[in-house]
Amino acid sequence: MPKVRRTVRLSEAQRRIALSAGGEAGARLAACLAMPVSGDTLLRLIRAAPLPVMPTPRVIGIDDWSWRRGQRHGTIIADLERNRPIDLLPDRHAETVAA
């Protein structure tokens, strides 16, 4: 089936499955729902999905956290009004946050 096409409705249903369950787990769920698809295709659908437009945050919070207990630390920047992470920084230096 080299020229298989997918309807918009099927594509949206598979994208919703992919966003909620992930790759291989989503593929198993889709097969149970008679919409067989590979885990790689589901991941491709996630990457192709447009990012939602988010308004500029008014209230942000900055906190540090540990990648591994006592080993490496990072910084998280969060939108406190919407309770959503904005960015994860690889260290906890002020220069990184300023950039």
C-alpha positions in Angstrom: 0.0 0.0 0.0 2.5 2.6 -1.1 0.0 5.5 -1.6 -2.2 5.1 1.4 -4.0 8.2 2.4 -5.6 9.1 5.7 -8.7 11.2 6.2 -8.5 14.4 8.3 -10.9 12.8 10.8 -8.8 9.7 11.2 -5.6 11.8 11.5 -7.1 13.9 14.2 -8.4 10.9 16.1 -4.9 9.3 15.9 -3.2 12.5 17.0 -5.5 12.7 20.1 -4.6 9.1 20.9 -0.9 9.9 20.4 -1.0 13.0 22.6 -2.7 11.1 25.4 -1.0 7.7 25.3 2.2 8.1 23.4 3.9 6.0 20.7 3.6 2.2 21.3 0.9 2.4 23.9 -1.1 4.6 21.5 -0.6 2.1 18.7 -2.0 -0.7 20.8 -5.0 1.4 21.8 -5.6 2.5 18.2 -5.5 -1.2 17.1 -8.2 -2.0 19.7 -10.3 0.9 18.2 -9.9 -0.5 14.6 -7.5 2.4 13.6 -4.3 0.5 13.2 -1.2 2.7 13.1 2.5 2.3 14.1 4.0 3.9 17.1 6.4 5.8 14.9 3.6 7.3 12.9 1.9 8.4 16.1 5.1 10.1 17.2 5.3 11.8 13.7 1.8 13.1 14.2 2.7 14.6 17.5 5.8 16.4 16.0 3.6 17.7 13.1 0.9 19.1 15.4 0.9 22.9 15.6 1.9 24.3 19.0 -0.9 26.2 20.7 -0.6 29.9 20.8 0.0 30.9 24.4 -0.4 34.5 25.6 2.6 36.2 27.2 2.7 35.2 30.9 2.1 37.9 33.4 3.2 36.1 36.6 6.1 33.7 36.4 7.9 31.6 39.0 11.5 30.4 39.0 12.7 27.5 41.1 15.7 25.1 41.0 15.3 21.4 41.0 17.6 18.3 41.0 18.0 16.1 38.0 19.5 13.5 40.3 19.5 13.7 44.1 22.5 15.8 45.0 24.2 15.5 41.6 23.0 18.0 39.0 20.6 20.9 39.4 18.4 22.7 36.9 16.0 25.6 36.8 12.3 25.6 35.9 10.4 28.7 34.8 6.7 28.4 35.2 3.6 30.4 34.3 1.9 30.7 37.7 -1.5 31.8 36.4 -1.9 28.8 34.1 0.2 26.3 36.1 2.3 25.4 33.0 6.1 25.1 32.7 7.6 27.6 30.3 11.2 26.4 30.2 13.7 23.9 31.8 17.2 25.3 32.1 20.2 23.0 32.3 21.8 24.7 35.4 20.9 27.2 38.1 23.2 30.1 37.3 21.8 33.6 37.1 23.5 34.2 33.7 21.5 31.3 32.2 18.2 32.6 33.5 19.0 36.1 32.3 19.7 34.8 28.8 
